[in-house]
Every structure is written in structure tokens, then in C-alpha cells.
Amino acid sequence: MAEDKAKKTEEVVEAEQEVVETPVAETTEVKEEKTAKAGKRSAKALAEVEEKIEKEERKAAGDTTPQSDEAAANDKKGPAPKTRSLLERRGKGYRKVAEQLEAGKLYTLDEAIALATKTNPAKFDATVEMHINLNVDPRQADQNIRATVALPHGTGKTVRVAVFAPTDQLEKAKKAGADIASEEDFLQMLDKEQLDFDILIATPQMMPRLGKYARLLGPRGLMPNPKSGTVTTNVVKAVEEAKAGRVEYRVDKQAIVHQGVGKVSFGAPKLAENAKAFIASINSVKPASIKGAYIKAVAVTTTMGPGLKVDVTSL
């Protein structure tokens, strides 16, 4: 009996050793993404999204290789573009007169004006302009330069002057040269937005009646202002000065004042007198808070001509 039990035990052990353990296969279920017939989940829409993502990745990597045979056939490889200087991009007339200038040279005011009249490429009577860069901060109230100047020889432009004043002053204003001088009729013109004038002069007592037209006149620079001399009790004097060549100027956001000082046909001497009167006016309104240099740079040019830098120390 003992032998039979021992024999059976040996058979069981051998059977257990012969059993081959089979590895359990890991099954991963692949879920197929369901697509709709139309809309954002359609096969076409999903393909377009993948194509867009690939395109953005190529763009970020700087890959400009054509992705299709048709694009590769249309990819024409020509010569590399040439970078031309600013002078080479100008017209023939401009390049011709620019040859008379010396690069980097600073001219005196008289030399700059004389040369500006000679280097005018335009076929019309161009305006001679001055551009003055000031050492001011226009955001500060005391440094927001705004004033008027009476140019000795005028600007060469025909100025239309309108006067809005009491009835007893209208006749005098017309004799002084005003193009429009009225009271009630003038308000009717403003109601119709007829702005047939370049300068508007008004008396202090008439200003409240112009208040509702501020949005019409203000953006166009036509609103009368005491600083510009267009709000005054002496209407006759204001009209005469406006007709004689009094101009208003103000500094822009870049702290630069732009002003025309006459026409090329004036000749260099008259233009120089106008320019000096303009600079004298600029210096007269120098803010007390400015320390050091007030005028940083000056340039003289014509409407379509090259710019000439002026030596500030010669002013």
C-alpha cells in the first residue's frame, strides 16, 4: 500500500513538471473612431484638419518644399532679388537733382534754401518747407508748442478768411479783405457743413454760439482759438494779418514742427527772410522748463525734392 501511494505521488509530481505554462496574450482593443456622414466629424473634415496641422508644422519649421507634383512644376526658381537703396527707388528727376547734394553735409540756412530752390524736381511752383525737431515733450501742457507767425512775404497761398462777429463789425471786416463776414447766415452755412474758408475769426462774445459746431470745426483746425489770434476784439487787424501771411503752427506727437515758408518762385532772399522769421518765432515760445538745446535738428526741402539738413549752430 505504501509503495502504491509513493508511486502515485511521483506520477503527480511528474505530471505537474510536464505542464507547460502558456503566456497570457495581452489583447488591446483598438477602438475605431466613428466618423459622421457630414459636419466636423466627417472623414473629409478630419482629413482637412490633419492637413492643416501638417501645414502649420512645416511653416514653423521653415519648410517651403512643394508638397505636390503640380506645385513643384509651378515653382519657378529665378535669380535672387536685389535690394536697391532708397535713392535708386526714386524717379529719374529726383535722382538727377540729388546728385547736387553732398552726403552727410550740414548746410547753413541760406545755403539750404538756395539749394532747395535749385533741386526742385517738380514742374509746378512747389512749396519750400521747414521741419524743425524740438527738444520738448508734447504731452506736457507747457511744452505743447502752438503759436502764430506773420511771414514777411506770405506763404504764396490764397487764404480764404471768414469772420463771425456782431453786425456792426461786419462791414469793417469786409473792407479789410474778409471773404465771408456774416452772423446768422454764417451759422446756416455751418448747419449745412459748408466750409468755404481756411481761417475763421470770431469775437469773444460770439464764441459760445460756435460751441455746438466744435466737432465740425475742431478736427479740421478751423475752430477759433485765442492762442492762434483768431479770437479777438480787433477783427480788422486779424483779417489783415491773415491775408498778409500770418500762419499758425504747432508741434506734433513726435515733437516736430512742419511749416511752409513760401513758394520756389519767391526766390532765395525772400524765402530766407520768411525762414528766419519762423525760427525767431519758434525761439520766442521756448518753454521755461526746457534745459539745454531747444532745437535739435532742422531740415529744408521742397514738396517733392530732397531734404537738406541745416547746421543748428548756424541759426
Secondary structure, 3 states (H helix, E strand, C coil): CHHHHHHHHHHHHHHHHHCCCCCCCCCCCCCCCCCECCCCCEHHHHHHHHHHHHHHHHHHHCCCCCCCHHHHHHCCCCCCCCCCCCCCCCCHHHHHHHCCCCCCCCECHHHHHHHHHHCCCCCCCCEEEEEEEECCCCCCHHHCCEEEEECCCCCCCCCCEEEECCHHHHHHHHHHCCCEEECHHHHHHHHCCCCCCCEEEECHHHHHHHHHHHHHHHHHCCCCCHHHCCECCCHHHHHHHHHHCEEEEECCCCCEEEEEEEEHHHCHHHHHHHHHHHHHHHHHCCCCCCCCCCEEEEEEEECCCCCEEECHHHC
